[in-house]
């Protein structure tokens, strides 16, 4: 929901660092980001939360910079966009799973199931809708979006997800209410998208 408002600021900040990484391809940057996610998960499993937060932010940094490098170097490809979204989804699953494994109990497990179920439903919600919009030629290219395919908005977008995951890592003793809050917001976004689709398609 806040992605459009924060994208320009994010791009301006990251634009200043791309020279440090211009020797890597956009897909290699996505892969480095994925490695950061696995390192983050390892620290979460060991309950080393401050180090985990650093690697989570590094994961998000590389996830942001790969697209900027692709556009700057005119190296945007469909396979690059596909790999990028796969890396995102692996990271989004790893972090909450590692948090729960690091401090496993029944309440944490149930909240994790609810969170991952909301992600599963949300993925079907926006990905299938994106395919329909691309099929109708009203997707990313038609709207001059910088992503490989259009990404129909919802209450919880990329920026809000980063904030929630930082809260998960900073306040692991409160992951049950945090997981539930994020899950509810994700599902409300699914409903919002469904109502939009019913009115529009």
N, C-alpha and C positions, 0 to 999 in steps of 0.2 A: 504494500500500500504506500510505503514511503520511498520506494526504490526510485521513482522518477525524480523526486525532490532531492535525493542524495547522490544520484548518479553523476551529475556534473561536478560536484565537489570531489567525489571519489576519483573520477577520471583526472581532474586537475592535479590532485595530490600524487596519484600513481604515475602520471605522465612524466613527472620529474625523476623517476627512478628507473625508467625502462632502459636507459643506456647501460645500466649495470647488468642487464639480462639480454641484450640484443644478440649475444652469441648463442642463445638457446632458442629453439623453435617454440611456437605457442604450445604445441602438444607436449614438448619436453617440460615446459613450465607447468602445465597441468599435472604431469607426472610428479614433478617435484612437490607440488602442492599436495598430492595424494600421499606421498611419503611423509610430509609434515602431519597429515591427519593420523597416520598410523603411529607416529612418534607421540602425538598428543594422546592417543588412546592408550598407549603403553604407560605413559605417566599417570593417566587417570586410573588405570588398573592398580597402579602402585600408590594411589592416593597422593601423588605429588602435584597438587592442583595449580600452583603458581607456574611451574614449568609447563604443565599441560596447557594453560592459558596462552603462554607465549607461542607454543606450536599451533594452537588453534588459530590464533591471529595470523601466524605465518601462512597457514593453509588458506585462509580467506584472502590474504594478500596475493599469493600466487594465483588463486582463482580469479582475482580481479585483473591482475596484470597480463595474464595470458591472452585475454581478448583484446586488450589495448595494444599489445605487441602485434597481434594478428592484423588488426586494422591499420596500425602504423606502417607495418612492413608489407601491407597488401597480401597477407597470407591467410585470409579467412577461407576455411574449407568446411564442407559439410561434415567430414570425418572429424575434424578438429572440434567442431561444436558438439558432436555426438560424444566424443571422448570426454570433453569438458563436463557435460551434464552427468555422465556416468561417475566421474570422479567426485562430483558434488554429492551425489546420492550415497556413495560409499562413505564419504566423510560425515554426512548427516546421520547415517546409521551408526557409524563407529563410536561417535562421541557419547551418545546416551547409553549405548550398550556397555561401553567400557566403564562409564560412571557407575552403572548398576552392578556390574561384575566386581568392581572395586569395593562396594559396600552393599553386598547382596542381602536382601530380606524380602519378605512377601509383599510388603507395601510398595517397595521400589520396583519389584518385578511387575506388579499389576499396573502401576503407573507407566512403566516402559511399554507394556503391551498396548495400553490405550494410546500412547504417543505414536508408536510405530504403526498402529492401525489407522490413526488419523492421517499419517503420511501416505500410507498405501492408498487410501480413498482419495486424498488430495492429488496424488500423482495421476490416477486415472482421470480425475476431474479436469485437470488443466492440460494434460498431454493429449487426450482424445479431442478436447475442444480445440487445442492448437492445430491438430491435424485437420479438423474440419475447416478451420479458418484458412489454413494454407491451401486446402483443396479448393476453396471458394475464391482464392486469390485476394484475400483481405488479411493476409498475415504480415510477417515481418517486412518483406520487401515493399508491399503496398503502403505500409505505415512508416517506412523509412526507419525501422528499428535496427539496432546494431547487433541483435542476437541472430543465431542461425535460423530459428523459427520464432514465431510470436509466442509470448508467454503471458497468457491471460492473467490479469492481476487477481489478487485476493487480499484478505486482511493481513495475512502473514506472508511477506515477501522476503527477499534476500536480506535486506537490512534488519528487519525485525528478527529474522532467524539468527543472525549474528549476535544481536543483543541478548536473545533468550539463551543461546548456547554459552555466552560469557557468564550469564547469571547462573546457569547450571554448574559451570566449573567453579565459580567464585563462592557459591552457596550450596555445596553438595548435600548439606544436612536438610535442605529444603527442596530437593528435587521432586518430591511427590507433588506438592502444590504447583511447582513451576511446570512440571510435565503436564499436569492436568490443565493448567491455564493455557499453555501453548496448544494443547490438543483441541480444546474447546474453540479457541480462536481459529485454528486451521479448519475445523469442521464448519464454523460459521462462514469462513471464506468459500468453502465448497458450496454451501447453500447460496451464498451471494452469486457465485459463478453460475450455478444452476438456474437461478431466477433470471439472470442476464441472458443465458442461452435460450430459455423458454421464450423470452420476449423478443429476442433478436434473430434466431435461426429460423 
